[in-house]
Every structure is written in C-alpha cells, then in structure tokens.
Amino acid sequence: MTSNTENAATGNTEIRPFRIAVSDADLNDLRERLTKARWPQHPSGEDWSRGVPTTYLRGLAEYWATGFDWRAQEAAINEIPQFITTIDGQDIHFLHVRSANPDAVPLILTHGWPSSFVEFLDVIEPLGADFHLVIPTLPGYGFSAPVADEGWGNLFRVAMAWAELMNRLGYEQYAVHGTDAGSGVSQILPMVAPGKVLGLHLTGTAPSLPFGPPIDTTGLDEADRHRAERFNQYQQDGIGYLHIQSTRPQTLGYGLNDSPIAQLAWIAEKFREWTDPASKLPEDAVGRDRLLTAVSIYWFTGAGASAAHALYEGMQVYRQMAAASQGQASPPPAARTAYAVFAGDDTIRSLVDPAGYAERWTEYDRGGHFPAMEVPDLLSADIKAFFLPG
C-alpha cells in the first residue's frame, strides 16, 4: 500500500493531512491472488458449523475480484478529512469532521475488532450537525499500521494516546463513544484524562470473561437468559478465533498477511456470527460493498497480523486485571455512562452494570455487534439522546 508524501512520519506533534492512495500494482496483486486461490473442500455443504462455507466464500471472493469498485470506495472516503499524527512513536490515523455548528460537542468514536474507522462512516452525516467528530484507528489496525513497537494492545496506552490526540486538536472537553475493544478504551479515557470526558456511550461490552466459566442463568429474565445462553454457546464453539489470536498471533498472521482469501474468511465469519440474528448473511446486515471495504483496508495495510498481535497483548493485560479484581465490587464509572444494547449483543445489565451506575440503558430489537454499520439511525439517535438531552 502506498500513499502520498504528506504521510511521511515526522516524529513531532504535527498533524498531517492524509489521503488513501492504493497503487494499481497492489490492486492487480489482490485480484491475481483472488483468482488463483486454492480452495479447500467443504464436506458439510452450506453449513457454517465448521466455518465459512466454500461456496459462499467463493462467490464473495469473485465479487471482490471482479465486481467490487475499490476506487469508488477510496474516492468516497477521501472526501472525508483524514489526518495522521505521531503519538508515543506511533502513527495514528483519524478522521476529523468539524460541524458547521460552532457550539457542537466534540465526540471521539472508537472501533473494535475486526474493524476500523470504516465502521463509523454511516454515522458521520446524522451526527455531524451536533458533534465535531474524531474517529481514530486503533494502533495496528488500518492506516494506524504498522505498529512501531510492542505494547499497543494495552488499552491504557491507547487511551493515553487518545487523550493526547484530543489535546492536540484543541478540545478541552469531549464526549466519548466506543464499541468492543473501543468500549474498553473509552472507559479508561476519563481515568487518564480527568475532567475532560463529558460522558461515556458504550456498545458491544462483554457480559463475562471470554475464557471464564459459563454464565449462571438463574434469576435472569427471559431476554437476559437468552443473551446468557447465546454467550455460553459462543464460549463453547465460537471462541476459537480468540484462542488463536491471544496465544499464537504470529502463526496466524502469516496466512492473513499472504492470502486475501484467509483475511476475507476471518472477518466475514465474525460479521455473520455477530450481526443482527435476523440477517442470514453478513451482507444482509452491512451490505456487500461496505463489508469488502472493511476487509480491503485490512488487506492493503497488512493489518490482519498486527491486529491479531494487538488482541494478544490486550488479552494479557485483560487477564491480569481480571485476576487482580476477582471478588472485588465494581467501582463506579469515572464519568456518566450510557449503554445501548442491540439485538445481536450479549450485554447483560446485572453483569455489566451490577450496581446500576449507568445513567441510561437502552435495548433495541435490531442491530448487532456493529451498530454504526448495521443500524446507524438507532445508534446516532441514542448518542444524541444521551449527550444532547431535550
């Protein structure tokens, strides 16, 4: 992947304009690899129980090679103001969309895995009238790759980088939204930037430790019992990806970095499993072009391997924190907090917010793990309702 000379690292606090510029050579290489793929047999036909079915993935890969218009997606993204700045030795890519409203609230939105800034493209318009939007890419993901050194999977380090980013942009106080790993970063931000965070809006928070014991469903209402049973099933047969990435990211990384088919399958499976349960296929939930835009950015930046390493490092810290806090009561959040729970989420209030500290808790019957892509209308309205009451 190549970009213009504006993007060269300078080693200072300068904020540099950025434009995506994937070379023709990289595009041709992708198409050649897709058309020359060696396909395995799939003994169970269209069944997803052993992973992504070959017939489905071949169709998606063929469209990626012959029907998907990367240049159109690239041009559309380049209409959005993009920048890179170096923080703690690491290049951080971000979108920065200032509202025409001078009194707009600054809002930083943080994605999770397997995602990037692309997750939030469809909420820019509905939020842009009321918020100055800052949408950074996690280190090791997208155009915040490659990573300069180890340790960027530590969400505390990322939160400190986000605090510095908002400081460089001149925002004294700001609202915060995060999902998945981005929820973790968001919850740490008010700790490392006291007095700066106006509030936390969170989605995609796990109800329990991914490698912990099954959730006890005793006493849960019907909706939460269903979420708990789904999470327990996920722990049993859907967590293989996390075992691999949290133990052997380098071994996995060879395949993700060398084969677009491997990268496509690795991400498409998660979109199928984690999006709205009413959606049969990933593109039913987020659209085929948006899905392939997200996967293409992983491919062109080589972020599949570095994102796996970020998860590896994050899980080491997560285990340490879980062990240290075992048996202790959850402390109150460091800022006023809201949760939005969508149809595909397993978030359970009695586990995530046992003391009832959350100021707002809203459950929806649509959407899933990627609400900004799946139901941008619902997510945008919920963010506005929390930060802009009345």
Contacts in CASP RR format, 6 or more apart in sequence:
PFRMAT RR
TARGET T0000
AUTHOR 0000-0000-0000
METHOD contacts of the structure
MODEL  1
MTSNTENAATGNTEIRPFRIAVSDADLNDLRERLTKARWPQHPSGEDWSR
GVPTTYLRGLAEYWATGFDWRAQEAAINEIPQFITTIDGQDIHFLHVRSA
NPDAVPLILTHGWPSSFVEFLDVIEPLGADFHLVIPTLPGYGFSAPVADE
GWGNLFRVAMAWAELMNRLGYEQYAVHGTDAGSGVSQILPMVAPGKVLGL
HLTGTAPSLPFGPPIDTTGLDEADRHRAERFNQYQQDGIGYLHIQSTRPQ
TLGYGLNDSPIAQLAWIAEKFREWTDPASKLPEDAVGRDRLLTAVSIYWF
TGAGASAAHALYEGMQVYRQMAAASQGQASPPPAARTAYAVFAGDDTIRS
LVDPAGYAERWTEYDRGGHFPAMEVPDLLSADIKAFFLPG
1 22 0 8 1.000
1 23 0 8 1.000
1 26 0 8 1.000
1 300 0 8 1.000
1 301 0 8 1.000
1 302 0 8 1.000
2 21 0 8 1.000
2 22 0 8 1.000
2 23 0 8 1.000
2 26 0 8 1.000
3 18 0 8 1.000
3 19 0 8 1.000
3 20 0 8 1.000
3 21 0 8 1.000
3 143 0 8 1.000
4 19 0 8 1.000
4 21 0 8 1.000
6 16 0 8 1.000
6 17 0 8 1.000
6 18 0 8 1.000
6 19 0 8 1.000
7 16 0 8 1.000
7 18 0 8 1.000
7 84 0 8 1.000
9 86 0 8 1.000
9 91 0 8 1.000
10 16 0 8 1.000
10 86 0 8 1.000
11 86 0 8 1.000
11 89 0 8 1.000
12 86 0 8 1.000
13 85 0 8 1.000
13 86 0 8 1.000
13 168 0 8 1.000
14 85 0 8 1.000
14 86 0 8 1.000
15 83 0 8 1.000
15 84 0 8 1.000
15 85 0 8 1.000
15 168 0 8 1.000
15 169 0 8 1.000
16 83 0 8 1.000
16 84 0 8 1.000
16 85 0 8 1.000
17 81 0 8 1.000
17 82 0 8 1.000
17 83 0 8 1.000
18 82 0 8 1.000
18 83 0 8 1.000
18 84 0 8 1.000
18 93 0 8 1.000
18 143 0 8 1.000
19 78 0 8 1.000
19 82 0 8 1.000
20 74 0 8 1.000
20 77 0 8 1.000
20 78 0 8 1.000
20 82 0 8 1.000
20 143 0 8 1.000
21 74 0 8 1.000
22 70 0 8 1.000
22 74 0 8 1.000
22 300 0 8 1.000
26 300 0 8 1.000
27 70 0 8 1.000
30 64 0 8 1.000
30 65 0 8 1.000
30 260 0 8 1.000
30 296 0 8 1.000
30 299 0 8 1.000
30 300 0 8 1.000
31 65 0 8 1.000
31 66 0 8 1.000
33 259 0 8 1.000
33 260 0 8 1.000
33 261 0 8 1.000
34 61 0 8 1.000
34 62 0 8 1.000
34 64 0 8 1.000
34 65 0 8 1.000
34 260 0 8 1.000
34 261 0 8 1.000
35 65 0 8 1.000
37 61 0 8 1.000
37 259 0 8 1.000
37 261 0 8 1.000
39 54 0 8 1.000
39 58 0 8 1.000
39 261 0 8 1.000
40 54 0 8 1.000
41 54 0 8 1.000
42 50 0 8 1.000
42 53 0 8 1.000
42 54 0 8 1.000
42 55 0 8 1.000
43 50 0 8 1.000
44 50 0 8 1.000
44 53 0 8 1.000
45 53 0 8 1.000
45 54 0 8 1.000
45 55 0 8 1.000
46 53 0 8 1.000
46 55 0 8 1.000
46 56 0 8 1.000
47 53 0 8 1.000
48 269 0 8 1.000
48 272 0 8 1.000
51 265 0 8 1.000
51 269 0 8 1.000
52 265 0 8 1.000
52 268 0 8 1.000
52 269 0 8 1.000
52 272 0 8 1.000
56 281 0 8 1.000
57 261 0 8 1.000
57 264 0 8 1.000
57 265 0 8 1.000
57 268 0 8 1.000
60 264 0 8 1.000
60 268 0 8 1.000
60 283 0 8 1.000
60 288 0 8 1.000
60 292 0 8 1.000
61 260 0 8 1.000
61 261 0 8 1.000
61 264 0 8 1.000
63 288 0 8 1.000
63 292 0 8 1.000
64 260 0 8 1.000
64 264 0 8 1.000
64 292 0 8 1.000
64 295 0 8 1.000
64 296 0 8 1.000
68 288 0 8 1.000
68 289 0 8 1.000
68 292 0 8 1.000
68 296 0 8 1.000
69 289 0 8 1.000
70 293 0 8 1.000
70 296 0 8 1.000
73 289 0 8 1.000
73 293 0 8 1.000
73 296 0 8 1.000
77 118 0 8 1.000
77 121 0 8 1.000
77 293 0 8 1.000
80 95 0 8 1.000
80 97 0 8 1.000
80 121 0 8 1.000
80 124 0 8 1.000
81 95 0 8 1.000
81 96 0 8 1.000
81 97 0 8 1.000
81 98 0 8 1.000
82 93 0 8 1.000
82 94 0 8 1.000
82 95 0 8 1.000
82 96 0 8 1.000
82 143 0 8 1.000
83 93 0 8 1.000
83 94 0 8 1.000
83 95 0 8 1.000
83 96 0 8 1.000
84 91 0 8 1.000
84 92 0 8 1.000
84 93 0 8 1.000
84 94 0 8 1.000
84 143 0 8 1.000
85 91 0 8 1.000
85 92 0 8 1.000
85 94 0 8 1.000
85 165 0 8 1.000
85 168 0 8 1.000
86 92 0 8 1.000
87 161 0 8 1.000
87 164 0 8 1.000
87 165 0 8 1.000
88 157 0 8 1.000
88 160 0 8 1.000
88 161 0 8 1.000
88 164 0 8 1.000
89 148 0 8 1.000
89 149 0 8 1.000
90 139 0 8 1.000
90 144 0 8 1.000
90 147 0 8 1.000
90 148 0 8 1.000
90 149 0 8 1.000
90 152 0 8 1.000
90 161 0 8 1.000
91 143 0 8 1.000
91 144 0 8 1.000
91 148 0 8 1.000
92 136 0 8 1.000
92 137 0 8 1.000
92 139 0 8 1.000
92 144 0 8 1.000
92 161 0 8 1.000
92 165 0 8 1.000
93 117 0 8 1.000
93 136 0 8 1.000
93 137 0 8 1.000
93 142 0 8 1.000
93 143 0 8 1.000
93 144 0 8 1.000
94 117 0 8 1.000
94 134 0 8 1.000
94 135 0 8 1.000
94 136 0 8 1.000
94 137 0 8 1.000
94 165 0 8 1.000
95 117 0 8 1.000
95 120 0 8 1.000
95 124 0 8 1.000
95 133 0 8 1.000
95 134 0 8 1.000
95 135 0 8 1.000
95 136 0 8 1.000
96 132 0 8 1.000
96 133 0 8 1.000
96 134 0 8 1.000
96 135 0 8 1.000
96 169 0 8 1.000
97 124 0 8 1.000
97 128 0 8 1.000
97 132 0 8 1.000
97 133 0 8 1.000
97 135 0 8 1.000
98 104 0 8 1.000
98 132 0 8 1.000
99 128 0 8 1.000
99 129 0 8 1.000
99 130 0 8 1.000
99 131 0 8 1.000
99 132 0 8 1.000
99 133 0 8 1.000
100 129 0 8 1.000
101 129 0 8 1.000
101 130 0 8 1.000
104 128 0 8 1.000
104 129 0 8 1.000
104 130 0 8 1.000
104 131 0 8 1.000
104 132 0 8 1.000
105 130 0 8 1.000
105 131 0 8 1.000
105 132 0 8 1.000
105 174 0 8 1.000
105 175 0 8 1.000
105 198 0 8 1.000
105 387 0 8 1.000
105 388 0 8 1.000
106 131 0 8 1.000
106 132 0 8 1.000
106 134 0 8 1.000
106 166 0 8 1.000
106 169 0 8 1.000
106 171 0 8 1.000
106 173 0 8 1.000
106 174 0 8 1.000
106 175 0 8 1.000
107 127 0 8 1.000
107 131 0 8 1.000
107 132 0 8 1.000
107 133 0 8 1.000
107 134 0 8 1.000
107 174 0 8 1.000
107 175 0 8 1.000
107 176 0 8 1.000
107 177 0 8 1.000
107 383 0 8 1.000
107 387 0 8 1.000
108 134 0 8 1.000
108 135 0 8 1.000
108 136 0 8 1.000
108 162 0 8 1.000
108 165 0 8 1.000
108 166 0 8 1.000
108 174 0 8 1.000
108 175 0 8 1.000
108 176 0 8 1.000
108 177 0 8 1.000
108 189 0 8 1.000
109 120 0 8 1.000
109 123 0 8 1.000
109 133 0 8 1.000
109 134 0 8 1.000
109 135 0 8 1.000
109 177 0 8 1.000
109 178 0 8 1.000
109 372 0 8 1.000
110 136 0 8 1.000
110 138 0 8 1.000
110 162 0 8 1.000
110 176 0 8 1.000
110 177 0 8 1.000
110 178 0 8 1.000
110 179 0 8 1.000
110 181 0 8 1.000
110 182 0 8 1.000
110 183 0 8 1.000
110 185 0 8 1.000
110 186 0 8 1.000
111 117 0 8 1.000
111 119 0 8 1.000
111 120 0 8 1.000
111 137 0 8 1.000
111 138 0 8 1.000
111 141 0 8 1.000
111 178 0 8 1.000
111 179 0 8 1.000
111 180 0 8 1.000
111 181 0 8 1.000
111 182 0 8 1.000
112 119 0 8 1.000
112 138 0 8 1.000
112 178 0 8 1.000
112 179 0 8 1.000
112 180 0 8 1.000
112 181 0 8 1.000
112 182 0 8 1.000
113 141 0 8 1.000
113 180 0 8 1.000
113 181 0 8 1.000
113 307 0 8 1.000
113 310 0 8 1.000
113 311 0 8 1.000
114 266 0 8 1.000
114 267 0 8 1.000
114 270 0 8 1.000
114 294 0 8 1.000
114 298 0 8 1.000
114 304 0 8 1.000
114 307 0 8 1.000
115 141 0 8 1.000
115 180 0 8 1.000
115 294 0 8 1.000
115 370 0 8 1.000
116 137 0 8 1.000
116 138 0 8 1.000
116 141 0 8 1.000
116 142 0 8 1.000
116 294 0 8 1.000
116 297 0 8 1.000
116 298 0 8 1.000
116 303 0 8 1.000
117 135 0 8 1.000
117 136 0 8 1.000
117 137 0 8 1.000
117 142 0 8 1.000
118 290 0 8 1.000
118 293 0 8 1.000
118 294 0 8 1.000
118 297 0 8 1.000
118 373 0 8 1.000
119 179 0 8 1.000
119 294 0 8 1.000
119 370 0 8 1.000
119 372 0 8 1.000
119 373 0 8 1.000
120 133 0 8 1.000
120 135 0 8 1.000
120 372 0 8 1.000
121 290 0 8 1.000
121 373 0 8 1.000
122 290 0 8 1.000
122 372 0 8 1.000
122 373 0 8 1.000
122 376 0 8 1.000
123 372 0 8 1.000
123 376 0 8 1.000
123 379 0 8 1.000
123 380 0 8 1.000
123 383 0 8 1.000
124 133 0 8 1.000
124 135 0 8 1.000
126 376 0 8 1.000
126 377 0 8 1.000
126 380 0 8 1.000
126 381 0 8 1.000
127 133 0 8 1.000
127 380 0 8 1.000
127 383 0 8 1.000
127 384 0 8 1.000
130 384 0 8 1.000
130 388 0 8 1.000
131 175 0 8 1.000
131 387 0 8 1.000
132 171 0 8 1.000
134 165 0 8 1.000
134 166 0 8 1.000
134 169 0 8 1.000
134 171 0 8 1.000
134 174 0 8 1.000
136 144 0 8 1.000
136 162 0 8 1.000
136 165 0 8 1.000
137 143 0 8 1.000
137 144 0 8 1.000
138 144 0 8 1.000
138 152 0 8 1.000
138 158 0 8 1.000
138 181 0 8 1.000
138 182 0 8 1.000
138 185 0 8 1.000
138 307 0 8 1.000
138 310 0 8 1.000
139 145 0 8 1.000
139 147 0 8 1.000
139 152 0 8 1.000
139 153 0 8 1.000
139 158 0 8 1.000
139 161 0 8 1.000
139 310 0 8 1.000
140 146 0 8 1.000
140 147 0 8 1.000
140 152 0 8 1.000
140 303 0 8 1.000
140 306 0 8 1.000
140 307 0 8 1.000
140 309 0 8 1.000
140 310 0 8 1.000
141 298 0 8 1.000
141 303 0 8 1.000
141 306 0 8 1.000
141 307 0 8 1.000
141 310 0 8 1.000
142 297 0 8 1.000
142 298 0 8 1.000
142 301 0 8 1.000
142 302 0 8 1.000
142 303 0 8 1.000
143 297 0 8 1.000
143 301 0 8 1.000
145 301 0 8 1.000
145 302 0 8 1.000
145 303 0 8 1.000
145 306 0 8 1.000
145 307 0 8 1.000
146 302 0 8 1.000
146 306 0 8 1.000
147 306 0 8 1.000
147 309 0 8 1.000
147 310 0 8 1.000
150 309 0 8 1.000
150 313 0 8 1.000
151 157 0 8 1.000
151 313 0 8 1.000
152 158 0 8 1.000
152 310 0 8 1.000
152 313 0 8 1.000
153 309 0 8 1.000
153 310 0 8 1.000
153 311 0 8 1.000
153 312 0 8 1.000
153 313 0 8 1.000
153 314 0 8 1.000
153 317 0 8 1.000
154 313 0 8 1.000
154 314 0 8 1.000
154 317 0 8 1.000
155 181 0 8 1.000
155 182 0 8 1.000
155 184 0 8 1.000
155 185 0 8 1.000
155 188 0 8 1.000
155 314 0 8 1.000
155 317 0 8 1.000
156 188 0 8 1.000
156 192 0 8 1.000
156 317 0 8 1.000
158 185 0 8 1.000
158 188 0 8 1.000
159 185 0 8 1.000
159 186 0 8 1.000
159 188 0 8 1.000
159 189 0 8 1.000
159 191 0 8 1.000
159 192 0 8 1.000
159 193 0 8 1.000
160 192 0 8 1.000
162 185 0 8 1.000
162 189 0 8 1.000
163 189 0 8 1.000
163 192 0 8 1.000
163 193 0 8 1.000
163 196 0 8 1.000
166 174 0 8 1.000
166 193 0 8 1.000
166 196 0 8 1.000
172 196 0 8 1.000
173 195 0 8 1.000
173 196 0 8 1.000
173 197 0 8 1.000
173 198 0 8 1.000
174 196 0 8 1.000
174 197 0 8 1.000
174 198 0 8 1.000
175 197 0 8 1.000
175 198 0 8 1.000
175 199 0 8 1.000
175 201 0 8 1.000
175 383 0 8 1.000
175 387 0 8 1.000
176 186 0 8 1.000
176 189 0 8 1.000
176 190 0 8 1.000
176 197 0 8 1.000
176 198 0 8 1.000
176 199 0 8 1.000
176 200 0 8 1.000
176 201 0 8 1.000
176 335 0 8 1.000
177 186 0 8 1.000
177 200 0 8 1.000
177 201 0 8 1.000
177 202 0 8 1.000
177 203 0 8 1.000
177 383 0 8 1.000
178 184 0 8 1.000
178 185 0 8 1.000
178 186 0 8 1.000
178 200 0 8 1.000
178 201 0 8 1.000
178 202 0 8 1.000
178 203 0 8 1.000
179 202 0 8 1.000
179 203 0 8 1.000
179 204 0 8 1.000
179 369 0 8 1.000
179 370 0 8 1.000
179 371 0 8 1.000
179 372 0 8 1.000
180 204 0 8 1.000
180 369 0 8 1.000
181 311 0 8 1.000
183 202 0 8 1.000
183 203 0 8 1.000
183 204 0 8 1.000
183 205 0 8 1.000
184 205 0 8 1.000
186 200 0 8 1.000
186 201 0 8 1.000
186 202 0 8 1.000
187 200 0 8 1.000
187 202 0 8 1.000
187 333 0 8 1.000
187 334 0 8 1.000
189 196 0 8 1.000
189 197 0 8 1.000
189 200 0 8 1.000
190 196 0 8 1.000
190 197 0 8 1.000
190 199 0 8 1.000
190 200 0 8 1.000
190 333 0 8 1.000
190 334 0 8 1.000
190 335 0 8 1.000
191 334 0 8 1.000
194 334 0 8 1.000
197 334 0 8 1.000
197 335 0 8 1.000
198 335 0 8 1.000
198 336 0 8 1.000
198 387 0 8 1.000
199 335 0 8 1.000
199 336 0 8 1.000
199 337 0 8 1.000
199 338 0 8 1.000
199 386 0 8 1.000
199 387 0 8 1.000
200 333 0 8 1.000
200 335 0 8 1.000
200 336 0 8 1.000
200 337 0 8 1.000
200 338 0 8 1.000
201 337 0 8 1.000
201 338 0 8 1.000
201 340 0 8 1.000
201 382 0 8 1.000
201 383 0 8 1.000
201 386 0 8 1.000
201 387 0 8 1.000
202 337 0 8 1.000
202 338 0 8 1.000
202 339 0 8 1.000
202 340 0 8 1.000
203 339 0 8 1.000
203 340 0 8 1.000
203 341 0 8 1.000
203 342 0 8 1.000
203 345 0 8 1.000
203 347 0 8 1.000
203 371 0 8 1.000
203 379 0 8 1.000
204 341 0 8 1.000
204 345 0 8 1.000
204 347 0 8 1.000
204 369 0 8 1.000
205 339 0 8 1.000
205 347 0 8 1.000
205 352 0 8 1.000
206 231 0 8 1.000
206 346 0 8 1.000
206 347 0 8 1.000
206 352 0 8 1.000
207 215 0 8 1.000
207 227 0 8 1.000
207 228 0 8 1.000
207 231 0 8 1.000
207 346 0 8 1.000
207 347 0 8 1.000
207 348 0 8 1.000
207 351 0 8 1.000
207 352 0 8 1.000
208 215 0 8 1.000
208 231 0 8 1.000
208 351 0 8 1.000
209 322 0 8 1.000
210 235 0 8 1.000
210 239 0 8 1.000
210 242 0 8 1.000
211 235 0 8 1.000
211 239 0 8 1.000
211 242 0 8 1.000
212 235 0 8 1.000
214 232 0 8 1.000
214 235 0 8 1.000
215 228 0 8 1.000
215 231 0 8 1.000
215 232 0 8 1.000
215 348 0 8 1.000
215 351 0 8 1.000
216 228 0 8 1.000
217 225 0 8 1.000
217 228 0 8 1.000
217 229 0 8 1.000
219 225 0 8 1.000
220 228 0 8 1.000
220 348 0 8 1.000
220 350 0 8 1.000
223 363 0 8 1.000
224 348 0 8 1.000
224 349 0 8 1.000
224 350 0 8 1.000
227 345 0 8 1.000
227 346 0 8 1.000
227 347 0 8 1.000
227 348 0 8 1.000
228 346 0 8 1.000
228 348 0 8 1.000
230 346 0 8 1.000
231 346 0 8 1.000
231 348 0 8 1.000
234 273 0 8 1.000
234 346 0 8 1.000
238 273 0 8 1.000
241 266 0 8 1.000
241 269 0 8 1.000
241 270 0 8 1.000
242 311 0 8 1.000
242 315 0 8 1.000
244 251 0 8 1.000
244 252 0 8 1.000
244 308 0 8 1.000
245 252 0 8 1.000
245 308 0 8 1.000
245 311 0 8 1.000
245 312 0 8 1.000
245 315 0 8 1.000
246 311 0 8 1.000
246 312 0 8 1.000
246 314 0 8 1.000
246 315 0 8 1.000
246 316 0 8 1.000
247 312 0 8 1.000
249 305 0 8 1.000
249 308 0 8 1.000
249 309 0 8 1.000
249 311 0 8 1.000
249 312 0 8 1.000
250 305 0 8 1.000
250 309 0 8 1.000
252 305 0 8 1.000
252 308 0 8 1.000
253 304 0 8 1.000
253 305 0 8 1.000
253 308 0 8 1.000
254 305 0 8 1.000
255 262 0 8 1.000
255 263 0 8 1.000
256 262 0 8 1.000
256 263 0 8 1.000
256 266 0 8 1.000
256 298 0 8 1.000
256 302 0 8 1.000
256 304 0 8 1.000
256 305 0 8 1.000
256 308 0 8 1.000
257 302 0 8 1.000
257 304 0 8 1.000
257 305 0 8 1.000
260 295 0 8 1.000
260 299 0 8 1.000
263 295 0 8 1.000
263 298 0 8 1.000
263 299 0 8 1.000
263 304 0 8 1.000
264 295 0 8 1.000
266 304 0 8 1.000
267 291 0 8 1.000
267 294 0 8 1.000
267 295 0 8 1.000
267 298 0 8 1.000
268 282 0 8 1.000
268 291 0 8 1.000
268 295 0 8 1.000
270 369 0 8 1.000
271 282 0 8 1.000
271 285 0 8 1.000
271 286 0 8 1.000
271 291 0 8 1.000
271 370 0 8 1.000
272 281 0 8 1.000
272 282 0 8 1.000
274 344 0 8 1.000
274 368 0 8 1.000
274 369 0 8 1.000
274 370 0 8 1.000
275 282 0 8 1.000
275 284 0 8 1.000
275 285 0 8 1.000
275 286 0 8 1.000
275 344 0 8 1.000
275 367 0 8 1.000
275 368 0 8 1.000
275 369 0 8 1.000
275 370 0 8 1.000
275 374 0 8 1.000
276 285 0 8 1.000
276 342 0 8 1.000
276 343 0 8 1.000
276 344 0 8 1.000
276 366 0 8 1.000
276 367 0 8 1.000
276 368 0 8 1.000
276 374 0 8 1.000
276 375 0 8 1.000
277 343 0 8 1.000
277 344 0 8 1.000
278 343 0 8 1.000
278 366 0 8 1.000
279 285 0 8 1.000
279 374 0 8 1.000
282 291 0 8 1.000
283 291 0 8 1.000
285 367 0 8 1.000
285 368 0 8 1.000
285 370 0 8 1.000
285 373 0 8 1.000
285 374 0 8 1.000
286 370 0 8 1.000
286 373 0 8 1.000
286 374 0 8 1.000
290 373 0 8 1.000
297 303 0 8 1.000
298 304 0 8 1.000
298 307 0 8 1.000
329 355 0 8 1.000
330 353 0 8 1.000
330 354 0 8 1.000
330 355 0 8 1.000
330 357 0 8 1.000
332 355 0 8 1.000
332 357 0 8 1.000
333 357 0 8 1.000
333 358 0 8 1.000
336 359 0 8 1.000
337 353 0 8 1.000
337 357 0 8 1.000
337 358 0 8 1.000
337 359 0 8 1.000
337 360 0 8 1.000
338 358 0 8 1.000
338 359 0 8 1.000
338 360 0 8 1.000
338 361 0 8 1.000
338 362 0 8 1.000
338 382 0 8 1.000
338 386 0 8 1.000
339 347 0 8 1.000
339 349 0 8 1.000
339 352 0 8 1.000
339 353 0 8 1.000
339 358 0 8 1.000
339 360 0 8 1.000
339 361 0 8 1.000
339 362 0 8 1.000
340 362 0 8 1.000
340 364 0 8 1.000
340 371 0 8 1.000
340 378 0 8 1.000
340 379 0 8 1.000
340 382 0 8 1.000
341 347 0 8 1.000
341 361 0 8 1.000
341 362 0 8 1.000
341 363 0 8 1.000
341 364 0 8 1.000
342 364 0 8 1.000
342 366 0 8 1.000
342 367 0 8 1.000
342 368 0 8 1.000
342 369 0 8 1.000
342 371 0 8 1.000
342 374 0 8 1.000
342 375 0 8 1.000
342 378 0 8 1.000
343 364 0 8 1.000
343 365 0 8 1.000
343 366 0 8 1.000
343 367 0 8 1.000
343 368 0 8 1.000
344 367 0 8 1.000
344 368 0 8 1.000
344 369 0 8 1.000
345 368 0 8 1.000
345 369 0 8 1.000
349 356 0 8 1.000
349 358 0 8 1.000
349 361 0 8 1.000
353 361 0 8 1.000
359 386 0 8 1.000
360 385 0 8 1.000
360 386 0 8 1.000
362 382 0 8 1.000
364 375 0 8 1.000
364 378 0 8 1.000
366 374 0 8 1.000
366 375 0 8 1.000
366 378 0 8 1.000
367 374 0 8 1.000
367 375 0 8 1.000
367 378 0 8 1.000
368 374 0 8 1.000
368 375 0 8 1.000
371 378 0 8 1.000
371 379 0 8 1.000
372 379 0 8 1.000
END
